[in-house]
Amino acid sequence: MVVSLAPCFAAASDHADPVNLTDPEANITGLFFYPDGEDMILILNVRRSLRKPKPYDLSDYLYQIHMDFTTPVTFDKPDDLARYGGTIATPRLLHDDATISIRLNDDTSIREVSSTGIEIPNAVRYSGVRDDPFVFPRFFKQNVISMALRVPKVAFPAGQRHFVLWATTSKNGRRIDHVGRSLRSQLPRFGFLNDLEPKDQVAALLKRKAFLDDTYTFFRQKREYWSKAVADLLQFTFQLRKYDAQPDVMIYSTQFPPGFPNGRKLEDDVVAQVCAAGDCLLQELSFIEGDWPRVMVNDKPFVTSFPYVAEQWPDQAEAPQPTASIWPYVILIIVVLAIVFWALVEAIRRLVIWLWRWLWAKFAAKPATAPAQ
């Protein structure tokens, strides 16, 4: 999931994605995958902070859930197990063994569900406006557009134990948003992964890490206090950690109990669980924006039957988007700096001209003294 973070430098998926400014209906807010009896529940939520009534602009968007059944997953690294639900040892091999594609009508009803690599004719399907199940104060009393599938386990390959999943949204063939492991792309340092295929993400992470490590060292090794402050901000917000070199995918294995980071269930308090594994930015924000003690359950009870997501909050007028722009201030600062720079250059130019004329008058233009007779 992705939240507008403070500092708000994120450029990636989930609640915090900047796509809410340009393509809000493409903004993925959550991916869920867990067993329910003889079925698997797949839920994809999009469009954060929704309260306005229908219709929405949905018909141009393609929502897809991608599944890899064959790329090996290992479970012998405790840190990866706690953060990601397992380890993708060879991420360059990640691929689609199956894809479920969904298109919606502008009233949120399902227009089309298709699949490749998996047959789901008997899957129970739902799409509509529901409560946002993200346990985070900023998104309490907010809705999302929820797409849910109940897929019989027999639809998956026989004996399938390990699943690797991710979801994307696209428009006119252009990928806009990506989600894998919950909350990952909500952290500012992962924004650049949004339009990359999972198989390409680790190479991109390692390249970015090398650059940011060098940048951090450059600022940290200077004597000025402000240089060290820049290094501290870079380290906390953008510098990639030694444990980040895994693709942004969701891992689910029948080997472990379901629930984050082994898939994700609706009731999972992923903010606390991600913090326990080393990323506490959202945990801190939940204290800043919420009450004490921190709320650890959804703000509305889940329903007991499919699609399980809590009922929507009533429609209401959404808060207007800010109309003021930062650019007039940026332009003003640039103009002021340009004027100051021009004035400084002009002052130096005039000083040089005056000094040259003074030296010329004092030395070059003075007639030579005639020699004594």
KEMARLUM-357505 format. One record per atom (N, C-alpha, C): x, y, z. Coordinates in steps of 0.02 Angstrom, whole numbers, padded with zeros to 5 digits, always signed. Example, Ala and Ser with C-alpha at 12.3 -4.5 7.8 and 13.67 -1.06 7.14 Angstrom:
2
+00660-00284+00390/+00615-00225+00390/+00660-00165+00390/+00642-00112+00354/+00684-00053+00357/+00645+00002+00394/
END
This chain:
373
+00042-00059+00000/+00000+00000+00000/+00044+00062+00000/+00014+00119-00018/+00058+00177-00021/+00024+00239+00005/+00047+00276+00061/+00020+00336+00095/+00062+00396+00076/+00032+00456+00073/+00071+00516+00063/+00113+00526+00125/+00178+00519+00117/+00221+00517+00175/+00249+00585+00191/+00271+00592+00252/+00303+00653+00274/+00372+00634+00298/+00426+00655+00264/+00423+00699+00206/+00393+00664+00145/+00356+00701+00104/+00316+00672+00050/+00355+00670-00015/+00405+00623-00018/+00445+00618-00078/+00430+00554-00116/+00379+00517-00094/+00366+00452-00125/+00344+00460-00196/+00364+00410-00237/+00342+00410-00306/+00314+00342-00323/+00290+00304-00277/+00271+00237-00290/+00203+00217-00266/+00192+00148-00265/+00127+00117-00262/+00092+00121-00195/+00031+00102-00196/-00017+00096-00142/-00043+00163-00120/-00058+00170-00056/-00094+00230-00034/-00055+00293-00048/+00011+00291-00051/+00049+00353-00057/+00065+00373-00128/+00044+00335-00175/+00064+00348-00244/+00043+00417-00269/+00087+00448-00309/+00067+00511-00341/+00016+00502-00395/-00002+00439-00413/-00052+00429-00465/-00120+00455-00442/-00128+00468-00377/-00192+00495-00355/-00203+00566-00382/-00149+00598-00406/-00155+00665-00433/-00174+00663-00506/-00157+00609-00541/-00168+00607-00613/-00217+00552-00633/-00210+00493-00603/-00253+00436-00619/-00275+00403-00553/-00318+00436-00516/-00336+00408-00450/-00368+00339-00454/-00404+00324-00507/-00435+00258-00512/-00384+00203-00526/-00323+00222-00544/-00270+00172-00555/-00231+00158-00491/-00242+00197-00439/-00202+00192-00378/-00221+00129-00338/-00175+00081-00334/-00186+00019-00297/-00176+00033-00222/-00223+00009-00181/-00217+00020-00109/-00208-00044-00070/-00215-00102-00100/-00204-00163-00063/-00215-00226-00104/-00174-00277-00090/-00181-00343-00121/-00184-00394-00064/-00234-00438-00066/-00246-00488-00014/-00251-00557-00045/-00223-00607-00011/-00225-00676-00036/-00220-00722+00023/-00272-00763+00033/-00272-00808+00090/-00324-00863+00078/-00317-00920+00112/-00364-00976+00102/-00428-00966+00143/-00482-00994+00116/-00546-00994+00151/-00581-01059+00134/-00573-01109+00177/-00602-01174+00162/-00569-01205+00102/-00609-01223+00052/-00584-01254-00009/-00569-01203-00063/-00569-01140-00044/-00557-01086-00093/-00498-01043-00072/-00474-01003-00119/-00426-00950-00105/-00462-00884-00118/-00452-00837-00073/-00481-00770-00080/-00429-00723-00109/-00447-00691-00163/-00405-00640-00195/-00443-00574-00193/-00413-00523-00163/-00444-00457-00160/-00394-00404-00184/-00415-00362-00230/-00375-00306-00254/-00416-00243-00243/-00388-00196-00204/-00421-00133-00191/-00386-00076-00226/-00425-00029-00253/-00397+00029-00288/-00435+00091-00267/-00407+00148-00283/-00438+00214-00275/-00444+00234-00200/-00389+00260-00174/-00386+00279-00104/-00434+00337-00088/-00451+00343-00024/-00488+00401+00003/-00551+00417-00036/-00590+00367-00052/-00650+00376-00093/-00710+00388-00049/-00746+00442-00061/-00810+00455-00028/-00863+00481-00077/-00842+00506-00134/-00890+00534-00180/-00933+00480-00212/-00993+00495-00233/-01038+00445-00262/-01017+00426-00333/-01045+00371-00357/-01035+00350-00427/-01067+00400-00474/-01046+00398-00538/-00999+00353-00571/-00927+00378-00564/-00880+00333-00581/-00809+00349-00581/-00781+00337-00651/-00721+00357-00663/-00689+00346-00728/-00649+00282-00726/-00682+00226-00738/-00650+00161-00730/-00642+00122-00796/-00679+00141-00846/-00684+00097-00906/-00618+00091-00944/-00572+00138-00936/-00509+00135-00974/-00454+00096-00940/-00467+00073-00879/-00414+00042-00840/-00418-00034-00841/-00359-00064-00842/-00352-00136-00839/-00318-00154-00773/-00353-00194-00732/-00326-00216-00668/-00306-00289-00675/-00244-00305-00655/-00219-00373-00666/-00185-00400-00603/-00198-00463-00589/-00163-00499-00536/-00119-00552-00570/-00055-00548-00555/-00006-00592-00587/+00016-00645-00537/+00024-00707-00560/+00043-00763-00517/+00098-00803-00549/+00150-00817-00509/+00206-00858-00530/+00206-00920-00486/+00198-00978-00516/+00194-01041-00479/+00259-01080-00479/+00308-01059-00520/+00365-01103-00533/+00433-01074-00512/+00439-01008-00505/+00503-00980-00482/+00515-01003-00410/+00573-01031-00395/+00586-01059-00328/+00582-01006-00273/+00552-01026-00217/+00550-00986-00156/+00581-01027-00100/+00626-00997-00061/+00657-01031-00005/+00636-00996+00060/+00646-01032+00115/+00622-01007+00180/+00675-01016+00234/+00739-01015+00215/+00793-01029+00262/+00828-00966+00287/+00804-00907+00268/+00832-00844+00293/+00781-00810+00338/+00792-00811+00403/+00742-00785+00450/+00723-00712+00437/+00771-00670+00416/+00755-00600+00405/+00709-00592+00344/+00723-00628+00290/+00679-00625+00232/+00611-00654+00248/+00610-00707+00288/+00547-00738+00307/+00503-00689+00345/+00533-00649+00389/+00496-00600+00429/+00473-00541+00387/+00512-00521+00338/+00496-00461+00299/+00453-00477+00238/+00471-00531+00204/+00441-00545+00138/+00401-00610+00135/+00405-00650+00187/+00372-00715+00185/+00413-00769+00153/+00476-00753+00134/+00520-00800+00101/+00571-00764+00059/+00610-00802+00023/+00663-00774-00019/+00655-00796-00091/+00657-00748-00136/+00660-00763-00208/+00733-00766-00226/+00761-00827-00232/+00833-00834-00241/+00856-00810-00309/+00814-00819-00360/+00832-00798-00428/+00778-00752-00456/+00776-00690-00434/+00721-00645-00454/+00717-00633-00528/+00772-00640-00565/+00770-00628-00637/+00726-00679-00673/+00708-00733-00638/+00666-00785-00668/+00591-00773-00657/+00573-00722-00619/+00502-00709-00606/+00464-00697-00671/+00404-00725-00675/+00365-00720-00736/+00292-00735-00720/+00249-00724-00767/+00178-00740-00760/+00165-00812-00782/+00147-00855-00734/+00119-00920-00752/+00044-00914-00763/+00015-00865-00728/-00058-00854-00735/-00071-00780-00723/-00121-00754-00757/-00141-00685-00749/-00217-00680-00749/-00243-00644-00701/-00315-00630-00699/-00324-00556-00715/-00363-00541-00765/-00374-00472-00789/-00446-00452-00776/-00455-00392-00750/-00521-00367-00733/-00531-00298-00763/-00588-00288-00794/-00609-00222-00816/-00677-00206-00784/-00685-00143-00764/-00745-00122-00729/-00784-00072-00770/-00848-00069-00757/-00890-00015-00782/-00883+00045-00735/-00906+00103-00758/-00899+00163-00718/-00941+00162-00654/-00988+00115-00649/-01027+00108-00587/-00996+00056-00540/-00936+00034-00554/-00896-00016-00517/-00917-00088-00530/-00969-00100-00569/-00987-00169-00585/-00934-00199-00632/-00930-00266-00631/-00880-00300-00672/-00903-00301-00745/-00860-00277-00788/-00873-00280-00859/-00845-00344-00890/-00786-00363-00866/-00754-00422-00895/-00702-00450-00846/-00701-00515-00839/-00647-00550-00803/-00620-00603-00850/-00556-00602-00862/-00525-00653-00905/-00461-00677-00870/-00438-00735-00893/-00378-00763-00862/-00337-00800-00914/-00273-00803-00901/-00227-00845-00941/-00188-00888-00892/-00175-00949-00910/-00136-00994-00868/-00174-01025-00811/-00237-01006-00802/-00278-01033-00749/-00351-01027-00771/-00390-01078-00757/-00461-01077-00775/-00502-01060-00713/-00541-01006-00717/-00580-00986-00658/-00654-00976-00675/-00684-01021-00713/-00755-01010-00731/-00801-01013-00670/-00780-01049-00618/-00823-01057-00560/-00806-01008-00503/-00762-00961-00517/-00743-00913-00466/-00802-00866-00452/-00814-00854-00387/-00865-00805-00367/-00833-00736-00370/-00868-00689-00399/-00838-00623-00413/-00879-00568-00382/-00843-00516-00361/-00876-00457-00333/-00835-00396-00350/-00869-00341-00361/-00836-00276-00367/-00884-00222-00343/-00858-00176-00304/-00900-00121-00279/-00862-00078-00230/-00895-00028-00204/-00865+00018-00156/-00870-00012-00086/-00814-00016-00051/-00812-00044+00017/-00766-00002+00061/-00769-00015+00125/-00724+00019+00172/-00651+00000+00157/-00606+00047+00167/-00535+00034+00159/-00511-00005+00221/-00486-00066+00213/-00466-00107+00271/-00397-00091+00298/-00364-00040+00273/-00297-00022+00296/-00301+00006+00367/-00264-00023+00414/-00265-00001+00483/-00217+00058+00490/-00243+00117+00476/-00201+00177+00476/-00247+00238+00482/-00236+00282+00531/-00284+00335+00546/-00304+00378+00486/-00257+00392+00442/-00272+00437+00386/-00326+00408+00340/-00334+00343+00341/-00381+00311+00295/-00440+00279+00331/-00450+00297+00393/-00512+00278+00427/-00570+00318+00398/-00628+00287+00396/-00688+00317+00369/-00679+00338+00297/-00640+00298+00260/-00629+00308+00189/-00646+00243+00152/-00666+00250+00090/-00683+00192+00048/-00631+00178-00004/-00637+00120-00034/-00598+00100-00093/-00644+00064-00141/-00622+00054-00201/-00656+00009-00248/-00624-00059-00241/-00664-00108-00220/-00638-00174-00203/-00660-00225-00255/-00612-00264-00280/-00625-00319-00326/-00606-00384-00290/-00652-00430-00285/-00639-00491-00247/-00658-00553-00288/-00617-00605-00280/-00629-00668-00314/-00623-00725-00263/-00669-00771-00266/-00664-00833-00227/-00647-00888-00278/-00584-00910-00278/-00560-00957-00328/-00551-01025-00296/-00584-01077-00322/-00574-01144-00294/-00501-01165-00297/-00477-01197-00245/-00407-01218-00242/-00391-01266-00299/-00440-01303-00322/-00427-01351-00376/-00412-01316-00442/-00425-01250-00446/-00410-01213-00507/-00335-01203-00515/-00298-01207-00459/-00226-01197-00461/-00192-01263-00477/-00129-01261-00499/-00094-01323-00515/-00096-01373-00456/-00104-01435-00472/-00110-01487-00420/-00047-01487-00377/-00057-01488-00312/-00001-01490-00265/+00036-01425-00257/+00007-01370-00283/+00042-01306-00278/+00046-01283-00205/+00108-01271-00182/+00119-01252-00112/+00141-01180-00105/+00179-01155-00154/+00208-01088-00149/+00181-01045-00206/+00159-00985-00188/+00132-00938-00236/+00171-00872-00232/+00185-00842-00289/+00214-00775-00292/+00165-00732-00332/+00144-00676-00302/+00092-00635-00333/+00113-00562-00334/+00086-00525-00381/+00088-00452-00381/+00030-00428-00424/+00014-00364-00418/-00042-00336-00456/-00021-00271-00489/-00053-00256-00544/-00037-00195-00581/-00101-00163-00607/-00096-00099-00621/-00148-00065-00660/-00115-00032-00720/-00153-00029-00774/-00127+00002-00835/-00184+00036-00873/-00164+00079-00917/-00211+00117-00958/-00182+00125-01027/-00219+00103-01078/-00195+00107-01147/-00126+00075-01155/-00116+00019-01120/-00053-00017-01127/+00004+00010-01085/-00007+00063-01048/+00046+00093-01007/+00036+00075-00934/+00086+00043-00905/+00081+00024-00834/+00085+00087-00791/+00039+00091-00742/+00036+00149-00699/+00055+00132-00627/+00030+00076-00602/+00041+00062-00532/+00057-00012-00521/+00091-00026-00466/+00113-00094-00450/+00108-00104-00374/+00090-00164-00353/+00092-00181-00283/+00112-00254-00276/+00154-00268-00227/+00173-00336-00211/+00163-00347-00137/+00218-00347-00099/+00212-00353-00027/+00181-00289+00003/+00134-00296+00046/+00098-00239+00073/+00146-00188+00105/+00132-00125+00093/+00167-00067+00120/+00235-00054+00090/+00261-00100+00051/+00330-00090+00029/+00337-00028-00014/+00295-00022-00065/+00302+00035-00109/+00274+00099-00078/+00248+00093-00017/+00225+00152+00019/+00283+00188+00052/+00340+00156+00055/+00400+00187+00084/+00436+00227+00030/+00459+00287+00047/+00486+00332-00004/+00543+00303-00046/+00583+00259-00016/+00642+00235-00053/+00625+00187-00109/+00562+00164-00113/+00545+00114-00163/+00503+00141-00221/+00492+00206-00224/+00448+00234-00275/+00468+00218-00346/+00532+00212-00358/+00555+00202-00427/+00540+00132-00454/+00516+00086-00411/+00501+00019-00434/+00433+00014-00469/+00395+00066-00467/+00325+00062-00486/+00312+00038-00557/+00355+00057-00604/+00342+00037-00674/+00391-00016-00698/+00424-00051-00651/+00471-00104-00670/+00439-00173-00660/+00455-00219-00704/+00434-00288-00694/+00472-00317-00634/+00440-00360-00595/+00475-00389-00537/+00542-00420-00553/+00549-00450-00612/+00612-00482-00630/+00669-00432-00638/+00652-00369-00648/+00703-00317-00658/+00715-00275-00595/+00678-00287-00543/+00681-00242-00485/+00744-00249-00443/+00768-00308-00433/+00827-00317-00391/+00888-00284-00422/+00897-00292-00487/+00954-00259-00520/+00949-00184-00512/+00888-00157-00519/+00878-00085-00511/+00891-00064-00438/+00871-00105-00390/+00883-00090-00320/+00958-00088-00305/+00995-00136-00330/+01067-00138-00316/+01103-00078-00348/+01082-00060-00408/+01113-00002-00440/+01098+00062-00402/+01035+00070-00381/+01017+00129-00343/+01052+00130-00275/+01058+00073-00244/+01091+00070-00178/+01164+00092-00183/+01199+00071-00234/+01269+00091-00242/+01275+00166-00249/+01231+00196-00289/+01232+00269-00299/+01216+00305-00234/+01164+00283-00198/+01144+00317-00137/+01196+00307-00081/+01228+00250-00079/+01281+00239-00030/+01339+00288-00041/+01358+00297-00104/+01412+00344-00119/+01391+00416-00102/+01328+00432-00117/+01304+00500-00101/+01303+00512-00026/+01279+00462+00011/+01278+00468+00084/+01349+00478+00111/+01396+00438+00088/+01466+00444+00111/+01495+00512+00095/+01480+00538+00036/+01505+00604+00016/+01483+00658+00065/+01418+00660+00080/+01393+00711+00126/+01415+00698+00198/+01418+00635+00218/+01434+00618+00287/+01506+00635+00305/+01550+00631+00257/+01621+00642+00271/+01643+00715+00268/+01596+00760+00256/+01614+00831+00256/+01606+00859+00327/+01642+00913+00342/+01644+00939+00410/+01584+00982+00427/+01550+01011+00377/+01494+01056+00391/+01435+01018+00422/+01402+01049+00470/+01346+01017+00504/+01289+01004+00456/+01277+01052+00408/+01221+01044+00363/+01233+00986+00314/+01295+00973+00299/+01311+00917+00255/+01294+00851+00290/+01311+00846+00354/+01293+00786+00392/+01217+00780+00400/+01182+00838+00406/+01109+00836+00410/+01078+00809+00346/+01107+00828+00288/+01084+00801+00225/+01095+00725+00223/+01153+00703+00248/+01166+00631+00249/+01117+00594+00293/+01099+00624+00351/+01051+00591+00396/+00982+00586+00364/+00960+00640+00330/+00895+00638+00296/+00895+00586+00240/+00950+00584+00203/+00956+00534+00149/+00953+00463+00177/+00988+00452+00232/+00991+00385+00261/+00922+00362+00284/+00886+00405+00318/+00822+00387+00347/+00768+00378+00293/+00770+00421+00242/+00714+00424+00195/+00726+00384+00131/+00785+00389+00102/+00795+00362+00035/+00847+00308+00029/+00896+00306+00073/+00950+00257+00065/+00922+00187+00073/+00941+00144+00027/+00917+00075+00028/+00955+00035+00080/+00919-00010+00114/+00948-00050+00167/+00978-00114+00138/+01019-00146+00179/+01052-00208+00157/+01002-00264+00146/+00942-00257+00175/+00891-00309+00168/+00839-00293+00114/+00852-00243+00073/+00803-00221+00023/+00808-00258-00044/+00859-00298-00054/+00871-00328-00119/+00827-00389-00131/+00761-00377-00129/+00711-00428-00147/+00659-00394-00190/+00630-00430-00239/+00580-00400-00282/+00516-00384-00242/+00478-00336-00267/+00416-00316-00233/+00360-00363-00257/+00356-00420-00223/+00305-00470-00238/+00276-00495-00172/+00218-00526-00175/+00188-00559-00117/+00202-00634-00120/+00226-00661-00065/+00238-00733-00061/+00185-00764-00015/+00156-00818-00038/+00110-00857+00004/+00129-00931-00002/+00135-00964+00056/+00152-01034+00056/+00104-01071+00103/+00082-01129+00081/+00040-01171+00124/+00079-01201+00182/+00145-01190+00181/+00189-01216+00233/+00181-01179+00299/+00153-01116+00295/+00147-01074+00354/+00075-01051+00363/+00057-01030+00423/-00010-01002+00433/-00020-00941+00390/-00080-00931+00362/-00092-00873+00319/-00094-00808+00360/-00074-00755+00328/-00072-00690+00359/-00004-00658+00349/-00003-00592+00343/+00058-00556+00327/+00116-00577+00372/+00176-00588+00342/+00194-00578+00272/+00183-00639+00227/+00149-00690+00254/+00132-00748+00213/+00064-00736+00181/+00064-00703+00122/+00003-00677+00094/-00019-00617+00135/-00085-00604+00135/-00112-00551+00178/-00186-00563+00188/-00208-00557+00251/-00278-00561+00269/-00304-00492+00283/-00370-00483+00280/-00399-00417+00289/-00383-00388+00357/-00381-00430+00409/-00372-00404+00476/-00299-00391+00495/-00251-00406+00452/-00181-00397+00468/-00163-00324+00482/-00130-00312+00538/-00105-00246+00555/-00034-00240+00526/-00031-00228+00461/+00033-00231+00426/+00081-00175+00448/+00055-00119+00471/+00099-00064+00494/+00143-00088+00552/+00112-00120+00602/+00150-00145+00659/+00197-00201+00638/+00174-00244+00593/+00215-00302+00574/+00275-00280+00532/+00266-00231+00489/+00322-00205+00450/+00372-00170+00496/+00347-00133+00545/+00391-00099+00593/+00433-00150+00632/+00403-00205+00651/+00440-00256+00688/+00497-00285+00648/+00494-00278+00581/+00547-00304+00537/+00594-00248+00513/+00585-00187+00539/+00636-00136+00526/+00613-00072+00492/+00551-00067+00469/+00527-00006+00435/+00470+00024+00475/+00486+00076+00514/+00438+00103+00562/+00411+00172+00544/+00422+00195+00483/+00398+00261+00464/+00323+00267+00471/+00286+00219+00447/+00213+00222+00451/+00188+00212+00522/+00224+00172+00561/+00206+00163+00631/+00210+00230+00667/+00263+00267+00654/+00271+00333+00685/+00216+00381+00662/+00200+00379+00598/+00147+00423+00572/+00080+00405+00602/+00068+00341+00615/+00004+00322+00644/-00004+00349+00715/+00051+00358+00751/+00048+00391+00816/+00039+00467+00809/+00072+00496+00759/+00067+00568+00749/-00004+00588+00730/-00036+00549+00686/-00102+00567+00660/-00159+00535+00699/-00145+00483+00737/-00197+00448+00774/-00196+00463+00848/-00232+00423+00885/-00237+00431+00957/-00194+00380+00993/-00188+00390+01059/-00154+00341+01102/-00206+00302+01141/-00201+00236+01147/-00151+00194+01113/-00167+00186+01039/-00118+00165+01002/-00128+00158+00930/-00182+00106+00915/-00227+00123+00869/-00279+00076+00847/-00246+00020+00806/-00264-00042+00822/-00232-00100+00789/-00282-00143+00751/-00344-00119+00744/-00394-00156+00706/-00428-00108+00658/-00463-00136+00610/-00498-00094+00562/-00552-00052+00596/-00568+00005+00566/-00616+00051+00597/-00688+00030+00585/-00698-00026+00551/-00765-00050+00539/-00763-00126+00536/-00811-00161+00566/-00807-00235+00566/-00815-00264+00497/-00776-00316+00484/-00781-00351+00420/-00846-00392+00419/-00873-00402+00360/-00933-00443+00354/-00912-00517+00356/-00958-00560+00375/-00941-00630+00386/-00949-00674+00324/-00972-00644+00270/-00979-00682+00208/-00943-00645+00151/-00931-00682+00097/-00897-00653+00040/-00933-00589+00017/-00896-00534+00003/-00825-00527-00007/-00785-00509+00056/-00815-00510+00114/-00783-00502+00179/-00761-00431+00195/-00746-00390+00145/-00726-00321+00157/-00785-00284+00188/-00772-00240+00237/-00825-00205+00272/-00866-00161+00225/-00928-00151+00244/-00973-00109+00204/-00946-00038+00197/-00965-00006+00143/-00938+00061+00129/-00965+00113+00178/-00927+00166+00184/-00950+00226+00219/-00996+00264+00172/-01046+00300+00199/-01093+00335+00155/-01059+00385+00109/-01088+00392+00050/-01062+00442+00003/-01067+00511+00033/-01018+00551+00016/-01020+00622+00036/-00973+00660-00010/-00979+00725-00008/-00934+00766-00049/-00863+00758-00023/-00818+00742-00068/-00749+00736-00047/-00718+00805-00036/-00669+00807+00009/-00634+00869+00021/-00603+00893-00044/-00610+00957-00061/-00581+00981-00124/-00505+00974-00124/-00480+00957-00182/-00408+00953-00190/-00378+01023-00186/-00318+01029-00158/-00286+01095-00156/-00280+01126-00225/-00295+01190-00228/-00290+01226-00292/-00228+01268-00296/-00199+01285-00238/-00138+01325-00238/-00080+01283-00262/-00035+01314-00299/+00023+01279-00326/+00087+01306-00294/+00136+01264-00288/+00201+01284-00261/+00242+01321-00314/+00223+01314-00378/+00266+01341-00431/+00273+01417-00430/+00221+01455-00414/+00232+01528-00410/+00286+01546-00359/+00290+01510-00304/+00341+01523-00254/+00410+01504-00280/+00413+01447-00315/+00476+01425-00343/+00501+01476-00395/+00454+01497-00438/+00472+01546-00490/+00495+01612-00458/+00459+01633-00405/+00477+01695-00371/+00548+01690-00342/+00563+01634-00311/+00630+01625-00283/+00683+01626-00337/+00667+01592-00394/+00715+01592-00450/+00726+01663-00476/+00671+01702-00483/+00677+01771-00508/+00718+01813-00459/+00703+01806-00394/+00741+01845-00344/+00814+01827-00346/+00829+01762-00350/+00899+01741-00354/+00932+01766-00418/+00894+01766-00474/+00922+01791-00536/+00937+01865-00531/+00892+01904-00499/+00903+01976-00491/+00964+01988-00447/+00968+01951-00392/+01025+01959-00347/+01090+01941-00383/+01089+01886-00421/+01148+01866-00458/+01167+01919-00510/+01115+01944-00546/+01130+01996-00596/+01158+02059-00562/+01129+02079-00506/+01153+02139-00471/+01225+02129-00448/+01241+02069-00423/+01309+02055-00401/+01358+02057-00459/+01339+02026-00515/+01382+02027-00574/+01391+02098-00600/+01336+02136-00602/+01340+02205-00626/+01384+02248-00580/+01378+02237-00515/+01420+02275-00468/+01493+02259-00478/+01508+02194-00488/+01577+02174-00500/+01602+02203-00566/+01558+02202-00617/+01578+02230-00682/+01595+02303-00676/+01551+02341-00643/+01563+02413-00635/+01626+02426-00593/+01637+02384-00541/+01697+02393-00500/+01760+02380-00541/+01758+02328-00583/+01816+02314-00625/+01829+02371-00674/+01776+02397-00704/+01784+02453-00751/+01813+02514-00716/+01784+02529-00656/+01809+02587-00619/+01882+02578-00600/+01900+02516-00576/+01968+02504-00555/+02016+02508-00614/+01993+02483-00671/+02036+02487-00731/+02048+02560-00751/+01996+02600-00752/+02003+02671-00769/+02047+02708-00720/+02040+02690-00655/+02081+02724-00604/+02154+02706-00613/+02167+02642-00626/+02237+02621-00637/+02265+02653-00700/+02224+02658-00752/+02246+02689-00814/+02262+02762-00804/+02218+02795-00767/+02230+02866-00754/+02291+02877-00711/+02304+02832-00665/+02358+02842-00618/+02426+02823-00646/+02426+02773-00689/+02491+02750-00712/+02500+02755-00788/+02455+02726-00827/+02466+02723-00899/+02461+02791-00932/+02412+02833-00910/+02402+02897-00943/+02448+02952-00916/+02486+02941-00863/+02530+02993-00834/+02593+03003-00877/+02609+03066-00900/+02668+03077-00944/+02733+03061-00906/+02778+03033-00944/+02843+03015-00914/+02882+03077-00895/+02920+03077-00840/+02960+03133-00817/+03023+03139-00861/+03036+03200-00886/+03095+03210-00928/+03159+03200-00889/+03208+03170-00920/+03273+03158-00885/+03309+03224-00871/+03345+03227-00815/+03382+03289-00796/+03438+03301-00846/+03452+03368-00861/+03505+03387-00907/+03572+03388-00871/
END
